[in-house]
Amino acid sequence: MALVSEQTHFEALPVPDEPLLSWSVYLADTPAKWLGTVEAATPREAIAEGVEKFNQPKERLMAVRRS
């Protein structure tokens, strides 16, 4: 029997407001170079993930949604 103050299994799992999408992250150069993929809800979040994952400045990255 669970107490009122305890969380149930479903309450403990956070549900994102927006679904995570798959994004290809490129180094914006001439020609553009594919660095890899990340999962994020928006292009800005995808670039932020790319900054951390690929160790590149955000000004040099671009994200393209994968289908």
PDBQT receptor file of N, H, CA, C and O in Angstrom, charges set to zero:
ATOM      1  N   MET A   1       0.844  -1.183   0.000  1.00  0.00    +0.000 N 
ATOM      2  CA  MET A   1       0.000   0.000   0.000  1.00  0.00    +0.000 C 
ATOM      3  C   MET A   1       0.889   1.246   0.000  1.00  0.00    +0.000 C 
ATOM      4  O   MET A   1       1.747   1.404   0.869  1.00  0.00    +0.000 OA
ATOM      5  N   ALA A   2       0.681   2.113  -0.960  1.00  0.00    +0.000 N 
ATOM      6  H   ALA A   2      -0.016   1.985  -1.666  1.00  0.00    +0.000 HD
ATOM      7  CA  ALA A   2       1.489   3.316  -1.085  1.00  0.00    +0.000 C 
ATOM      8  C   ALA A   2       0.913   4.451  -0.252  1.00  0.00    +0.000 C 
ATOM      9  O   ALA A   2      -0.302   4.637  -0.185  1.00  0.00    +0.000 OA
ATOM     10  N   LEU A   3       1.783   5.187   0.365  1.00  0.00    +0.000 N 
ATOM     11  H   LEU A   3       2.770   5.036   0.310  1.00  0.00    +0.000 HD
ATOM     12  CA  LEU A   3       1.351   6.355   1.127  1.00  0.00    +0.000 C 
ATOM     13  C   LEU A   3       1.084   7.511   0.165  1.00  0.00    +0.000 C 
ATOM     14  O   LEU A   3       1.569   7.503  -0.966  1.00  0.00    +0.000 OA
ATOM     15  N   VAL A   4       0.339   8.472   0.598  1.00  0.00    +0.000 N 
ATOM     16  H   VAL A   4      -0.054   8.478   1.518  1.00  0.00    +0.000 HD
ATOM     17  CA  VAL A   4      -0.018   9.599  -0.250  1.00  0.00    +0.000 C 
ATOM     18  C   VAL A   4       1.216  10.390  -0.667  1.00  0.00    +0.000 C 
ATOM     19  O   VAL A   4       1.263  10.910  -1.782  1.00  0.00    +0.000 OA
ATOM     20  N   SER A   5       2.208  10.490   0.200  1.00  0.00    +0.000 N 
ATOM     21  H   SER A   5       2.170  10.067   1.106  1.00  0.00    +0.000 HD
ATOM     22  CA  SER A   5       3.392  11.287  -0.104  1.00  0.00    +0.000 C 
ATOM     23  C   SER A   5       4.353  10.582  -1.064  1.00  0.00    +0.000 C 
ATOM     24  O   SER A   5       5.230  11.231  -1.634  1.00  0.00    +0.000 OA
ATOM     25  N   GLU A   6       4.206   9.264  -1.254  1.00  0.00    +0.000 N 
ATOM     26  H   GLU A   6       3.493   8.737  -0.791  1.00  0.00    +0.000 HD
ATOM     27  CA  GLU A   6       5.088   8.531  -2.162  1.00  0.00    +0.000 C 
ATOM     28  C   GLU A   6       4.627   8.701  -3.606  1.00  0.00    +0.000 C 
ATOM     29  O   GLU A   6       3.431   8.816  -3.873  1.00  0.00    +0.000 OA
ATOM     30  N   GLN A   7       5.582   8.715  -4.533  1.00  0.00    +0.000 N 
ATOM     31  H   GLN A   7       6.553   8.621  -4.316  1.00  0.00    +0.000 HD
ATOM     32  CA  GLN A   7       5.242   8.803  -5.938  1.00  0.00    +0.000 C 
ATOM     33  C   GLN A   7       5.047   7.403  -6.497  1.00  0.00    +0.000 C 
ATOM     34  O   GLN A   7       5.764   6.470  -6.136  1.00  0.00    +0.000 OA
ATOM     35  N   THR A   8       4.077   7.270  -7.376  1.00  0.00    +0.000 N 
ATOM     36  H   THR A   8       3.494   8.028  -7.670  1.00  0.00    +0.000 HD
ATOM     37  CA  THR A   8       3.895   5.990  -8.052  1.00  0.00    +0.000 C 
ATOM     38  C   THR A   8       4.877   5.924  -9.209  1.00  0.00    +0.000 C 
ATOM     39  O   THR A   8       5.537   6.911  -9.532  1.00  0.00    +0.000 OA
ATOM     40  N   HIS A   9       4.968   4.776  -9.820  1.00  0.00    +0.000 N 
ATOM     41  H   HIS A   9       4.431   3.973  -9.558  1.00  0.00    +0.000 HD
ATOM     42  CA  HIS A   9       5.898   4.581 -10.941  1.00  0.00    +0.000 C 
ATOM     43  C   HIS A   9       5.635   5.579 -12.064  1.00  0.00    +0.000 C 
ATOM     44  O   HIS A   9       6.582   6.132 -12.624  1.00  0.00    +0.000 OA
ATOM     45  N   PHE A  10       4.390   5.816 -12.401  1.00  0.00    +0.000 N 
ATOM     46  H   PHE A  10       3.621   5.367 -11.947  1.00  0.00    +0.000 HD
ATOM     47  CA  PHE A  10       4.068   6.708 -13.515  1.00  0.00    +0.000 C 
ATOM     48  C   PHE A  10       4.305   8.171 -13.169  1.00  0.00    +0.000 C 
ATOM     49  O   PHE A  10       4.625   8.961 -14.057  1.00  0.00    +0.000 OA
ATOM     50  N   GLU A  11       4.160   8.546 -11.932  1.00  0.00    +0.000 N 
ATOM     51  H   GLU A  11       3.900   7.904 -11.210  1.00  0.00    +0.000 HD
ATOM     52  CA  GLU A  11       4.410   9.924 -11.531  1.00  0.00    +0.000 C 
ATOM     53  C   GLU A  11       5.903  10.241 -11.515  1.00  0.00    +0.000 C 
ATOM     54  O   GLU A  11       6.291  11.395 -11.694  1.00  0.00    +0.000 OA
ATOM     55  N   ALA A  12       6.730   9.244 -11.306  1.00  0.00    +0.000 N 
ATOM     56  H   ALA A  12       6.415   8.306 -11.161  1.00  0.00    +0.000 HD
ATOM     57  CA  ALA A  12       8.170   9.461 -11.222  1.00  0.00    +0.000 C 
ATOM     58  C   ALA A  12       8.799   9.696 -12.593  1.00  0.00    +0.000 C 
ATOM     59  O   ALA A  12       9.884  10.271 -12.677  1.00  0.00    +0.000 OA
ATOM     60  N   LEU A  13       8.145   9.266 -13.660  1.00  0.00    +0.000 N 
ATOM     61  H   LEU A  13       7.263   8.799 -13.592  1.00  0.00    +0.000 HD
ATOM     62  CA  LEU A  13       8.701   9.426 -14.996  1.00  0.00    +0.000 C 
ATOM     63  C   LEU A  13       8.283  10.765 -15.582  1.00  0.00    +0.000 C 
ATOM     64  O   LEU A  13       7.088  11.005 -15.758  1.00  0.00    +0.000 OA
ATOM     65  N   PRO A  14       9.236  11.646 -15.891  1.00  0.00    +0.000 N 
ATOM     66  CA  PRO A  14       8.869  12.932 -16.481  1.00  0.00    +0.000 C 
ATOM     67  C   PRO A  14       8.426  12.745 -17.938  1.00  0.00    +0.000 C 
ATOM     68  O   PRO A  14       8.999  11.945 -18.677  1.00  0.00    +0.000 OA
ATOM     69  N   VAL A  15       7.414  13.485 -18.326  1.00  0.00    +0.000 N 
ATOM     70  H   VAL A  15       6.947  14.135 -17.726  1.00  0.00    +0.000 HD
ATOM     71  CA  VAL A  15       6.913  13.432 -19.695  1.00  0.00    +0.000 C 
ATOM     72  C   VAL A  15       7.213  14.782 -20.335  1.00  0.00    +0.000 C 
ATOM     73  O   VAL A  15       6.723  15.807 -19.862  1.00  0.00    +0.000 OA
ATOM     74  N   PRO A  16       8.008  14.801 -21.403  1.00  0.00    +0.000 N 
ATOM     75  CA  PRO A  16       8.324  16.092 -22.031  1.00  0.00    +0.000 C 
ATOM     76  C   PRO A  16       7.082  16.698 -22.679  1.00  0.00    +0.000 C 
ATOM     77  O   PRO A  16       6.208  15.976 -23.160  1.00  0.00    +0.000 OA
ATOM     78  N   ASP A  17       7.011  18.038 -22.688  1.00  0.00    +0.000 N 
ATOM     79  H   ASP A  17       7.721  18.624 -22.297  1.00  0.00    +0.000 HD
ATOM     80  CA  ASP A  17       5.894  18.724 -23.330  1.00  0.00    +0.000 C 
ATOM     81  C   ASP A  17       5.894  18.485 -24.826  1.00  0.00    +0.000 C 
ATOM     82  O   ASP A  17       4.837  18.335 -25.440  1.00  0.00    +0.000 OA
ATOM     83  N   GLU A  18       7.074  18.449 -25.408  1.00  0.00    +0.000 N 
ATOM     84  H   GLU A  18       7.932  18.571 -24.910  1.00  0.00    +0.000 HD
ATOM     85  CA  GLU A  18       7.208  18.206 -26.843  1.00  0.00    +0.000 C 
ATOM     86  C   GLU A  18       7.965  16.896 -27.039  1.00  0.00    +0.000 C 
ATOM     87  O   GLU A  18       8.892  16.598 -26.285  1.00  0.00    +0.000 OA
ATOM     88  N   PRO A  19       7.583  16.120 -28.035  1.00  0.00    +0.000 N 
ATOM     89  CA  PRO A  19       8.310  14.868 -28.267  1.00  0.00    +0.000 C 
ATOM     90  C   PRO A  19       9.731  15.152 -28.766  1.00  0.00    +0.000 C 
ATOM     91  O   PRO A  19       9.970  16.148 -29.450  1.00  0.00    +0.000 OA
ATOM     92  N   LEU A  20      10.654  14.279 -28.422  1.00  0.00    +0.000 N 
ATOM     93  H   LEU A  20      10.459  13.470 -27.867  1.00  0.00    +0.000 HD
ATOM     94  CA  LEU A  20      12.024  14.442 -28.888  1.00  0.00    +0.000 C 
ATOM     95  C   LEU A  20      12.108  13.974 -30.341  1.00  0.00    +0.000 C 
ATOM     96  O   LEU A  20      11.609  12.906 -30.695  1.00  0.00    +0.000 OA
ATOM     97  N   LEU A  21      12.739  14.781 -31.158  1.00  0.00    +0.000 N 
ATOM     98  H   LEU A  21      13.145  15.649 -30.870  1.00  0.00    +0.000 HD
ATOM     99  CA  LEU A  21      12.925  14.477 -32.569  1.00  0.00    +0.000 C 
ATOM    100  C   LEU A  21      14.397  14.193 -32.814  1.00  0.00    +0.000 C 
ATOM    101  O   LEU A  21      15.250  14.560 -32.007  1.00  0.00    +0.000 OA
ATOM    102  N   SER A  22      14.686  13.553 -33.905  1.00  0.00    +0.000 N 
ATOM    103  H   SER A  22      13.993  13.255 -34.561  1.00  0.00    +0.000 HD
ATOM    104  CA  SER A  22      16.060  13.252 -34.273  1.00  0.00    +0.000 C 
ATOM    105  C   SER A  22      16.563  14.356 -35.211  1.00  0.00    +0.000 C 
ATOM    106  O   SER A  22      15.886  14.717 -36.174  1.00  0.00    +0.000 OA
ATOM    107  N   TRP A  23      17.749  14.883 -34.922  1.00  0.00    +0.000 N 
ATOM    108  H   TRP A  23      18.299  14.590 -34.139  1.00  0.00    +0.000 HD
ATOM    109  CA  TRP A  23      18.341  15.975 -35.698  1.00  0.00    +0.000 C 
ATOM    110  C   TRP A  23      19.743  15.589 -36.145  1.00  0.00    +0.000 C 
ATOM    111  O   TRP A  23      20.511  15.012 -35.375  1.00  0.00    +0.000 OA
ATOM    112  N   SER A  24      20.071  15.907 -37.384  1.00  0.00    +0.000 N 
ATOM    113  H   SER A  24      19.448  16.375 -38.010  1.00  0.00    +0.000 HD
ATOM    114  CA  SER A  24      21.444  15.794 -37.868  1.00  0.00    +0.000 C 
ATOM    115  C   SER A  24      22.134  17.115 -37.567  1.00  0.00    +0.000 C 
ATOM    116  O   SER A  24      21.589  18.187 -37.831  1.00  0.00    +0.000 OA
ATOM    117  N   VAL A  25      23.325  17.030 -37.017  1.00  0.00    +0.000 N 
ATOM    118  H   VAL A  25      23.768  16.160 -36.802  1.00  0.00    +0.000 HD
ATOM    119  CA  VAL A  25      24.083  18.237 -36.679  1.00  0.00    +0.000 C 
ATOM    120  C   VAL A  25      25.275  18.330 -37.623  1.00  0.00    +0.000 C 
ATOM    121  O   VAL A  25      26.037  17.377 -37.786  1.00  0.00    +0.000 OA
ATOM    122  N   TYR A  26      25.416  19.496 -38.238  1.00  0.00    +0.000 N 
ATOM    123  H   TYR A  26      24.797  20.270 -38.106  1.00  0.00    +0.000 HD
ATOM    124  CA  TYR A  26      26.477  19.738 -39.205  1.00  0.00    +0.000 C 
ATOM    125  C   TYR A  26      27.372  20.873 -38.743  1.00  0.00    +0.000 C 
ATOM    126  O   TYR A  26      26.920  21.800 -38.071  1.00  0.00    +0.000 OA
ATOM    127  N   LEU A  27      28.644  20.793 -39.106  1.00  0.00    +0.000 N 
ATOM    128  H   LEU A  27      29.011  20.040 -39.651  1.00  0.00    +0.000 HD
ATOM    129  CA  LEU A  27      29.569  21.898 -38.953  1.00  0.00    +0.000 C 
ATOM    130  C   LEU A  27      29.337  22.796 -40.159  1.00  0.00    +0.000 C 
ATOM    131  O   LEU A  27      29.605  22.397 -41.293  1.00  0.00    +0.000 OA
ATOM    132  N   ALA A  28      28.844  23.999 -39.922  1.00  0.00    +0.000 N 
ATOM    133  H   ALA A  28      28.627  24.322 -39.001  1.00  0.00    +0.000 HD
ATOM    134  CA  ALA A  28      28.488  24.916 -41.007  1.00  0.00    +0.000 C 
ATOM    135  C   ALA A  28      29.754  25.508 -41.601  1.00  0.00    +0.000 C 
ATOM    136  O   ALA A  28      30.248  26.539 -41.143  1.00  0.00    +0.000 OA
ATOM    137  N   ASP A  29      30.258  24.861 -42.599  1.00  0.00    +0.000 N 
ATOM    138  H   ASP A  29      29.857  24.024 -42.970  1.00  0.00    +0.000 HD
ATOM    139  CA  ASP A  29      31.480  25.254 -43.289  1.00  0.00    +0.000 C 
ATOM    140  C   ASP A  29      31.227  25.073 -44.773  1.00  0.00    +0.000 C 
ATOM    141  O   ASP A  29      30.108  24.735 -45.160  1.00  0.00    +0.000 OA
ATOM    142  N   THR A  30      32.198  25.279 -45.591  1.00  0.00    +0.000 N 
ATOM    143  H   THR A  30      33.106  25.553 -45.277  1.00  0.00    +0.000 HD
ATOM    144  CA  THR A  30      32.032  25.032 -47.022  1.00  0.00    +0.000 C 
ATOM    145  C   THR A  30      32.997  23.946 -47.433  1.00  0.00    +0.000 C 
ATOM    146  O   THR A  30      34.195  24.222 -47.493  1.00  0.00    +0.000 OA
ATOM    147  N   PRO A  31      32.578  22.766 -47.712  1.00  0.00    +0.000 N 
ATOM    148  CA  PRO A  31      31.210  22.235 -47.601  1.00  0.00    +0.000 C 
ATOM    149  C   PRO A  31      30.889  21.880 -46.151  1.00  0.00    +0.000 C 
ATOM    150  O   PRO A  31      31.783  21.708 -45.322  1.00  0.00    +0.000 OA
ATOM    151  N   ALA A  32      29.586  21.774 -45.865  1.00  0.00    +0.000 N 
ATOM    152  H   ALA A  32      28.860  21.914 -46.538  1.00  0.00    +0.000 HD
ATOM    153  CA  ALA A  32      29.147  21.410 -44.511  1.00  0.00    +0.000 C 
ATOM    154  C   ALA A  32      29.609  19.991 -44.195  1.00  0.00    +0.000 C 
ATOM    155  O   ALA A  32      29.639  19.127 -45.071  1.00  0.00    +0.000 OA
ATOM    156  N   LYS A  33      29.968  19.761 -42.939  1.00  0.00    +0.000 N 
ATOM    157  H   LYS A  33      29.944  20.463 -42.227  1.00  0.00    +0.000 HD
ATOM    158  CA  LYS A  33      30.448  18.442 -42.522  1.00  0.00    +0.000 C 
ATOM    159  C   LYS A  33      29.501  17.875 -41.479  1.00  0.00    +0.000 C 
ATOM    160  O   LYS A  33      29.237  18.515 -40.462  1.00  0.00    +0.000 OA
ATOM    161  N   TRP A  34      28.985  16.661 -41.732  1.00  0.00    +0.000 N 
ATOM    162  H   TRP A  34      29.200  16.141 -42.558  1.00  0.00    +0.000 HD
ATOM    163  CA  TRP A  34      28.086  15.996 -40.794  1.00  0.00    +0.000 C 
ATOM    164  C   TRP A  34      28.877  15.549 -39.582  1.00  0.00    +0.000 C 
ATOM    165  O   TRP A  34      29.900  14.878 -39.715  1.00  0.00    +0.000 OA
ATOM    166  N   LEU A  35      28.403  15.923 -38.388  1.00  0.00    +0.000 N 
ATOM    167  H   LEU A  35      27.572  16.468 -38.280  1.00  0.00    +0.000 HD
ATOM    168  CA  LEU A  35      29.070  15.530 -37.154  1.00  0.00    +0.000 C 
ATOM    169  C   LEU A  35      28.387  14.352 -36.480  1.00  0.00    +0.000 C 
ATOM    170  O   LEU A  35      29.049  13.514 -35.868  1.00  0.00    +0.000 OA
ATOM    171  N   GLY A  36      27.047  14.285 -36.592  1.00  0.00    +0.000 N 
ATOM    172  H   GLY A  36      26.510  14.966 -37.089  1.00  0.00    +0.000 HD
ATOM    173  CA  GLY A  36      26.318  13.194 -35.966  1.00  0.00    +0.000 C 
ATOM    174  C   GLY A  36      24.867  13.570 -35.740  1.00  0.00    +0.000 C 
ATOM    175  O   GLY A  36      24.382  14.567 -36.274  1.00  0.00    +0.000 OA
ATOM    176  N   THR A  37      24.176  12.759 -34.942  1.00  0.00    +0.000 N 
ATOM    177  H   THR A  37      24.571  11.948 -34.509  1.00  0.00    +0.000 HD
ATOM    178  CA  THR A  37      22.771  13.009 -34.657  1.00  0.00    +0.000 C 
ATOM    179  C   THR A  37      22.555  13.209 -33.162  1.00  0.00    +0.000 C 
ATOM    180  O   THR A  37      23.303  12.690 -32.334  1.00  0.00    +0.000 OA
ATOM    181  N   VAL A  38      21.525  13.968 -32.839  1.00  0.00    +0.000 N 
ATOM    182  H   VAL A  38      20.917  14.390 -33.512  1.00  0.00    +0.000 HD
ATOM    183  CA  VAL A  38      21.111  14.195 -31.456  1.00  0.00    +0.000 C 
ATOM    184  C   VAL A  38      19.592  14.123 -31.409  1.00  0.00    +0.000 C 
ATOM    185  O   VAL A  38      18.927  14.212 -32.441  1.00  0.00    +0.000 OA
ATOM    186  N   GLU A  39      19.049  13.962 -30.212  1.00  0.00    +0.000 N 
ATOM    187  H   GLU A  39      19.590  13.890 -29.374  1.00  0.00    +0.000 HD
ATOM    188  CA  GLU A  39      17.607  13.997 -30.021  1.00  0.00    +0.000 C 
ATOM    189  C   GLU A  39      17.256  15.236 -29.209  1.00  0.00    +0.000 C 
ATOM    190  O   GLU A  39      17.825  15.480 -28.145  1.00  0.00    +0.000 OA
ATOM    191  N   ALA A  40      16.309  16.014 -29.728  1.00  0.00    +0.000 N 
ATOM    192  H   ALA A  40      15.847  15.816 -30.593  1.00  0.00    +0.000 HD
ATOM    193  CA  ALA A  40      15.879  17.242 -29.065  1.00  0.00    +0.000 C 
ATOM    194  C   ALA A  40      14.501  17.621 -29.585  1.00  0.00    +0.000 C 
ATOM    195  O   ALA A  40      14.057  17.116 -30.616  1.00  0.00    +0.000 OA
ATOM    196  N   ALA A  41      13.831  18.509 -28.870  1.00  0.00    +0.000 N 
ATOM    197  H   ALA A  41      14.191  18.920 -28.033  1.00  0.00    +0.000 HD
ATOM    198  CA  ALA A  41      12.491  18.943 -29.256  1.00  0.00    +0.000 C 
ATOM    199  C   ALA A  41      12.524  20.064 -30.296  1.00  0.00    +0.000 C 
ATOM    200  O   ALA A  41      11.635  20.149 -31.143  1.00  0.00    +0.000 OA
ATOM    201  N   THR A  42      13.548  20.926 -30.235  1.00  0.00    +0.000 N 
ATOM    202  H   THR A  42      14.270  20.857 -29.547  1.00  0.00    +0.000 HD
ATOM    203  CA  THR A  42      13.624  22.082 -31.128  1.00  0.00    +0.000 C 
ATOM    204  C   THR A  42      15.027  22.171 -31.743  1.00  0.00    +0.000 C 
ATOM    205  O   THR A  42      15.965  21.551 -31.241  1.00  0.00    +0.000 OA
ATOM    206  N   PRO A  43      15.169  22.936 -32.823  1.00  0.00    +0.000 N 
ATOM    207  CA  PRO A  43      16.501  23.104 -33.407  1.00  0.00    +0.000 C 
ATOM    208  C   PRO A  43      17.496  23.756 -32.444  1.00  0.00    +0.000 C 
ATOM    209  O   PRO A  43      18.674  23.400 -32.443  1.00  0.00    +0.000 OA
ATOM    210  N   ARG A  44      17.041  24.695 -31.637  1.00  0.00    +0.000 N 
ATOM    211  H   ARG A  44      16.084  24.984 -31.638  1.00  0.00    +0.000 HD
ATOM    212  CA  ARG A  44      17.942  25.348 -30.664  1.00  0.00    +0.000 C 
ATOM    213  C   ARG A  44      18.454  24.345 -29.647  1.00  0.00    +0.000 C 
ATOM    214  O   ARG A  44      19.633  24.355 -29.291  1.00  0.00    +0.000 OA
ATOM    215  N   GLU A  45      17.563  23.476 -29.180  1.00  0.00    +0.000 N 
ATOM    216  H   GLU A  45      16.605  23.467 -29.470  1.00  0.00    +0.000 HD
ATOM    217  CA  GLU A  45      17.986  22.446 -28.233  1.00  0.00    +0.000 C 
ATOM    218  C   GLU A  45      18.936  21.461 -28.904  1.00  0.00    +0.000 C 
ATOM    219  O   GLU A  45      19.872  20.972 -28.272  1.00  0.00    +0.000 OA
ATOM    220  N   ALA A  46      18.699  21.168 -30.185  1.00  0.00    +0.000 N 
ATOM    221  H   ALA A  46      17.939  21.565 -30.698  1.00  0.00    +0.000 HD
ATOM    222  CA  ALA A  46      19.581  20.260 -30.922  1.00  0.00    +0.000 C 
ATOM    223  C   ALA A  46      20.981  20.852 -31.035  1.00  0.00    +0.000 C 
ATOM    224  O   ALA A  46      21.971  20.137 -30.881  1.00  0.00    +0.000 OA
ATOM    225  N   ILE A  47      21.069  22.147 -31.301  1.00  0.00    +0.000 N 
ATOM    226  H   ILE A  47      20.264  22.727 -31.427  1.00  0.00    +0.000 HD
ATOM    227  CA  ILE A  47      22.375  22.797 -31.397  1.00  0.00    +0.000 C 
ATOM    228  C   ILE A  47      23.052  22.811 -30.030  1.00  0.00    +0.000 C 
ATOM    229  O   ILE A  47      24.260  22.597 -29.937  1.00  0.00    +0.000 OA
ATOM    230  N   ALA A  48      22.283  23.062 -28.968  1.00  0.00    +0.000 N 
ATOM    231  H   ALA A  48      21.302  23.236 -29.044  1.00  0.00    +0.000 HD
ATOM    232  CA  ALA A  48      22.856  23.034 -27.619  1.00  0.00    +0.000 C 
ATOM    233  C   ALA A  48      23.402  21.640 -27.297  1.00  0.00    +0.000 C 
ATOM    234  O   ALA A  48      24.465  21.519 -26.689  1.00  0.00    +0.000 OA
ATOM    235  N   GLU A  49      22.686  20.595 -27.699  1.00  0.00    +0.000 N 
ATOM    236  H   GLU A  49      21.822  20.694 -28.194  1.00  0.00    +0.000 HD
ATOM    237  CA  GLU A  49      23.180  19.226 -27.513  1.00  0.00    +0.000 C 
ATOM    238  C   GLU A  49      24.451  19.010 -28.330  1.00  0.00    +0.000 C 
ATOM    239  O   GLU A  49      25.398  18.374 -27.867  1.00  0.00    +0.000 OA
ATOM    240  N   GLY A  50      24.461  19.550 -29.553  1.00  0.00    +0.000 N 
ATOM    241  H   GLY A  50      23.692  20.067 -29.929  1.00  0.00    +0.000 HD
ATOM    242  CA  GLY A  50      25.628  19.417 -30.418  1.00  0.00    +0.000 C 
ATOM    243  C   GLY A  50      26.859  20.102 -29.857  1.00  0.00    +0.000 C 
ATOM    244  O   GLY A  50      27.973  19.598 -30.002  1.00  0.00    +0.000 OA
ATOM    245  N   VAL A  51      26.665  21.254 -29.212  1.00  0.00    +0.000 N 
ATOM    246  H   VAL A  51      25.761  21.662 -29.094  1.00  0.00    +0.000 HD
ATOM    247  CA  VAL A  51      27.783  21.968 -28.578  1.00  0.00    +0.000 C 
ATOM    248  C   VAL A  51      28.450  21.070 -27.546  1.00  0.00    +0.000 C 
ATOM    249  O   VAL A  51      29.676  20.968 -27.495  1.00  0.00    +0.000 OA
ATOM    250  N   GLU A  52      27.622  20.412 -26.715  1.00  0.00    +0.000 N 
ATOM    251  H   GLU A  52      26.626  20.495 -26.756  1.00  0.00    +0.000 HD
ATOM    252  CA  GLU A  52      28.166  19.541 -25.675  1.00  0.00    +0.000 C 
ATOM    253  C   GLU A  52      28.755  18.259 -26.256  1.00  0.00    +0.000 C 
ATOM    254  O   GLU A  52      29.841  17.834 -25.864  1.00  0.00    +0.000 OA
ATOM    255  N   LYS A  53      28.040  17.652 -27.183  1.00  0.00    +0.000 N 
ATOM    256  H   LYS A  53      27.157  17.998 -27.501  1.00  0.00    +0.000 HD
ATOM    257  CA  LYS A  53      28.437  16.335 -27.702  1.00  0.00    +0.000 C 
ATOM    258  C   LYS A  53      29.650  16.407 -28.626  1.00  0.00    +0.000 C 
ATOM    259  O   LYS A  53      30.520  15.537 -28.578  1.00  0.00    +0.000 OA
ATOM    260  N   PHE A  54      29.710  17.440 -29.470  1.00  0.00    +0.000 N 
ATOM    261  H   PHE A  54      29.004  18.147 -29.509  1.00  0.00    +0.000 HD
ATOM    262  CA  PHE A  54      30.763  17.511 -30.489  1.00  0.00    +0.000 C 
ATOM    263  C   PHE A  54      31.834  18.552 -30.191  1.00  0.00    +0.000 C 
ATOM    264  O   PHE A  54      32.761  18.728 -30.982  1.00  0.00    +0.000 OA
ATOM    265  N   ASN A  55      31.719  19.247 -29.058  1.00  0.00    +0.000 N 
ATOM    266  H   ASN A  55      30.966  19.105 -28.415  1.00  0.00    +0.000 HD
ATOM    267  CA  ASN A  55      32.725  20.206 -28.611  1.00  0.00    +0.000 C 
ATOM    268  C   ASN A  55      33.035  21.260 -29.677  1.00  0.00    +0.000 C 
ATOM    269  O   ASN A  55      34.192  21.502 -30.019  1.00  0.00    +0.000 OA
ATOM    270  N   GLN A  56      31.971  21.877 -30.190  1.00  0.00    +0.000 N 
ATOM    271  H   GLN A  56      31.031  21.681 -29.912  1.00  0.00    +0.000 HD
ATOM    272  CA  GLN A  56      32.110  22.931 -31.195  1.00  0.00    +0.000 C 
ATOM    273  C   GLN A  56      31.309  24.149 -30.734  1.00  0.00    +0.000 C 
ATOM    274  O   GLN A  56      30.317  23.987 -30.024  1.00  0.00    +0.000 OA
ATOM    275  N   PRO A  57      31.706  25.352 -31.114  1.00  0.00    +0.000 N 
ATOM    276  CA  PRO A  57      30.924  26.542 -30.748  1.00  0.00    +0.000 C 
ATOM    277  C   PRO A  57      29.590  26.558 -31.487  1.00  0.00    +0.000 C 
ATOM    278  O   PRO A  57      29.506  26.121 -32.634  1.00  0.00    +0.000 OA
ATOM    279  N   LYS A  58      28.542  27.065 -30.822  1.00  0.00    +0.000 N 
ATOM    280  H   LYS A  58      28.611  27.420 -29.889  1.00  0.00    +0.000 HD
ATOM    281  CA  LYS A  58      27.201  27.052 -31.403  1.00  0.00    +0.000 C 
ATOM    282  C   LYS A  58      27.114  27.855 -32.702  1.00  0.00    +0.000 C 
ATOM    283  O   LYS A  58      26.273  27.563 -33.553  1.00  0.00    +0.000 OA
ATOM    284  N   GLU A  59      27.965  28.852 -32.859  1.00  0.00    +0.000 N 
ATOM    285  H   GLU A  59      28.648  29.089 -32.168  1.00  0.00    +0.000 HD
ATOM    286  CA  GLU A  59      27.943  29.678 -34.069  1.00  0.00    +0.000 C 
ATOM    287  C   GLU A  59      28.343  28.877 -35.314  1.00  0.00    +0.000 C 
ATOM    288  O   GLU A  59      28.021  29.272 -36.434  1.00  0.00    +0.000 OA
ATOM    289  N   ARG A  60      29.043  27.755 -35.120  1.00  0.00    +0.000 N 
ATOM    290  H   ARG A  60      29.305  27.435 -34.210  1.00  0.00    +0.000 HD
ATOM    291  CA  ARG A  60      29.519  26.966 -36.255  1.00  0.00    +0.000 C 
ATOM    292  C   ARG A  60      28.649  25.757 -36.546  1.00  0.00    +0.000 C 
ATOM    293  O   ARG A  60      28.964  24.974 -37.442  1.00  0.00    +0.000 OA
ATOM    294  N   LEU A  61      27.534  25.584 -35.788  1.00  0.00    +0.000 N 
ATOM    295  H   LEU A  61      27.278  26.220 -35.060  1.00  0.00    +0.000 HD
ATOM    296  CA  LEU A  61      26.705  24.402 -35.964  1.00  0.00    +0.000 C 
ATOM    297  C   LEU A  61      25.361  24.731 -36.586  1.00  0.00    +0.000 C 
ATOM    298  O   LEU A  61      24.839  25.832 -36.410  1.00  0.00    +0.000 OA
ATOM    299  N   MET A  62      24.803  23.773 -37.317  1.00  0.00    +0.000 N 
ATOM    300  H   MET A  62      25.228  22.879 -37.461  1.00  0.00    +0.000 HD
ATOM    301  CA  MET A  62      23.431  23.884 -37.801  1.00  0.00    +0.000 C 
ATOM    302  C   MET A  62      22.765  22.522 -37.622  1.00  0.00    +0.000 C 
ATOM    303  O   MET A  62      23.420  21.483 -37.704  1.00  0.00    +0.000 OA
ATOM    304  N   ALA A  63      21.464  22.541 -37.379  1.00  0.00    +0.000 N 
ATOM    305  H   ALA A  63      20.932  23.385 -37.312  1.00  0.00    +0.000 HD
ATOM    306  CA  ALA A  63      20.713  21.316 -37.152  1.00  0.00    +0.000 C 
ATOM    307  C   ALA A  63      19.635  21.166 -38.224  1.00  0.00    +0.000 C 
ATOM    308  O   ALA A  63      18.946  22.124 -38.575  1.00  0.00    +0.000 OA
ATOM    309  N   VAL A  64      19.505  19.938 -38.735  1.00  0.00    +0.000 N 
ATOM    310  H   VAL A  64      20.064  19.160 -38.450  1.00  0.00    +0.000 HD
ATOM    311  CA  VAL A  64      18.499  19.615 -39.753  1.00  0.00    +0.000 C 
ATOM    312  C   VAL A  64      17.689  18.441 -39.229  1.00  0.00    +0.000 C 
ATOM    313  O   VAL A  64      18.244  17.414 -38.839  1.00  0.00    +0.000 OA
ATOM    314  N   ARG A  65      16.366  18.604 -39.223  1.00  0.00    +0.000 N 
ATOM    315  H   ARG A  65      15.915  19.438 -39.540  1.00  0.00    +0.000 HD
ATOM    316  CA  ARG A  65      15.490  17.547 -38.723  1.00  0.00    +0.000 C 
ATOM    317  C   ARG A  65      15.537  16.338 -39.648  1.00  0.00    +0.000 C 
ATOM    318  O   ARG A  65      15.433  16.461 -40.868  1.00  0.00    +0.000 OA
ATOM    319  N   ARG A  66      15.697  15.168 -39.037  1.00  0.00    +0.000 N 
ATOM    320  H   ARG A  66      15.782  15.068 -38.046  1.00  0.00    +0.000 HD
ATOM    321  CA  ARG A  66      15.723  13.918 -39.800  1.00  0.00    +0.000 C 
ATOM    322  C   ARG A  66      14.296  13.423 -39.960  1.00  0.00    +0.000 C 
ATOM    323  O   ARG A  66      13.469  13.602 -39.066  1.00  0.00    +0.000 OA
ATOM    324  N   SER A  67      14.007  12.807 -41.087  1.00  0.00    +0.000 N 
ATOM    325  H   SER A  67      14.679  12.661 -41.813  1.00  0.00    +0.000 HD
ATOM    326  CA  SER A  67      12.650  12.293 -41.314  1.00  0.00    +0.000 C 
ATOM    327  C   SER A  67      12.491  10.878 -40.866  1.00  0.00    +0.000 C 
ATOM    328  O   SER A  67      11.407  10.308 -40.992  1.00  0.00    +0.000 OA
TER     329      SER A  67
